[in-house]
Amino acid sequence: MNTKQTDLTYIVNTYGRFDVALQKGSGATYTDEDGKQYIDFGSGIAVNTFGTCDAEWVAAVTAQMNQMGHVSNLYYSAPQAKLAQMLCEKTGMKKVFFGNSGAEANECALKIARKYGEATGRSTIVTLKSSFHGRTIATLAATGQDKFHEHFGPFPRGFRYITPGNKEELTSVLTSGQVCGILMEVVQGEGGVNVLDKTYVQLAARLCQENDVLFMIDEVQTGNGRTGKLYGYMHYDVQPDVFTTAKGLAGGLPMGACLIGEKAEQVLAKGDHGSTFGGNPICAAGAVNVLSRLTDDLLTQVTAKGEYIRKELEGHPGVKGITGLGLMLGITTEKPNGQIAAECLSDGLLVLTAKDKVRLLPPLNISFDELKQGIAILKKNL
Ligand SMILES: Cc1ncc(COP(=O)(O)O)c(C=O)c1O
């Protein structure tokens, strides 16, 4: 059996896979099992911050593996401590909890909000329609899309979904006296690369402050340089009480983090939460490498590359509109996005979709040469 047949025989059929088995890669270029090459505009869904097999990142991770592999959270370990310090110093947050994924990072945020509201009897967590927060039962409940609420109920209660941009609704919900936290993505990724309005996000932050509600941002997809700022909320001149991140944090290794600001830094106490693998030295070493390379210069390049893609595609036949920030872009197209993605694949370009859009999330250090090659393929198939 080839890879595809073995996969289809033995792996639970939860993914709509593209018809290709990738075998190796370097940077933003992959090779499949038949030797065909692909430019990567997806980064493993915003994970491979510096592409695949980035030499500096591989060296950092390998050095840690050769020094010490997994240790449990019963002991202190330097990479985890160093990473937490870097995250806090770069964001003004006070404490970090490490997990293994975006869903786990959000699970932690939800627990913090519930415990924060406990003393005042407030347990409602507000999220936005079209959001996506993960696949665990609680993060599915937090996800504001009906289709994710099929089949797996009963879900935990206490979630309320509001319409992004509707300030009256936001105000009435956050002043209701029932809410302990609000969780939002500043650019909704899976929901269609929808950029939230600045005044809306700022109003949410102010109302949270005035009503003792935790202002929580899901930076799982928008984080770690993806939008041209270190974290997406930094475009909005707001400071979250809690934010979560994962995906690109460790540059290709599974890691999630929940960062907690002053207002909630004391909420979780010993025994309240935990994770076997969370923050393990190997993933932490990968993340330390990634974070140390997300310099202002790199972030400026992310913005420039995003603008370059926009300029190339805006007004191109078949393009109805472009949304997003930095290297997180959604293209509304005349042709069905699934057809475009399939045609790009057969021409050697990996792109993603989100709702009805073609979604681009290339590695942050993709070369202009690779960008040009990829855009030429995309343009041909739009
Ligand atoms: C904004 C957001 N939150 C949470 C998640 C869930 O992350 P994970 O798949 O790592 O659990 C995702 C994944 O796409 C996401 O985009």
The ligand as a Tripos MOL2 file, in Angstrom:
@<TRIPOS>MOLECULE
LIG
   16    16     1     0     0
SMALL
NO_CHARGES

@<TRIPOS>ATOM
      1 C1         -7.9180   31.0420   16.5730 C.3       1 LIG1
      2 C2         -7.7300   29.5960   16.8810 C.ar      1 LIG1
      3 N1         -7.9150   29.1640   18.1490 N.ar      1 LIG1
      4 C3         -7.7370   27.8810   18.4780 C.ar      1 LIG1
      5 C4         -7.3720   26.9410   17.5570 C.ar      1 LIG1
      6 C5         -7.1760   25.5000   17.9490 C.3       1 LIG1
      7 O1         -5.8220   25.2170   17.9250 O.3       1 LIG1
      8 P1         -5.3100   23.6880   17.9750 P.3       1 LIG1
      9 O2         -5.7240   23.0600   16.6910 O.co2     1 LIG1
     10 O3         -3.8240   23.8080   18.1240 O.co2     1 LIG1
     11 O4         -5.9430   23.0660   19.1580 O.co2     1 LIG1
     12 C6         -7.1890   27.3420   16.2220 C.ar      1 LIG1
     13 C7         -6.8280   26.3530   15.1860 C.2       1 LIG1
     14 O5         -7.0280   26.5450   14.0250 O.2       1 LIG1
     15 C8         -7.3610   28.6980   15.8790 C.ar      1 LIG1
     16 O6         -7.1920   29.1380   14.6210 O.3       1 LIG1
@<TRIPOS>BOND
     1     1     2 1
     2     2     3 ar
     3     2    15 ar
     4     3     4 ar
     5     4     5 ar
     6     5     6 1
     7     5    12 ar
     8     6     7 1
     9     7     8 1
    10     8     9 2
    11     8    10 1
    12     8    11 1
    13    12    13 1
    14    12    15 ar
    15    13    14 2
    16    15    16 1
@<TRIPOS>SUBSTRUCTURE
     1 LIG1         1 GROUP 0 **** ****
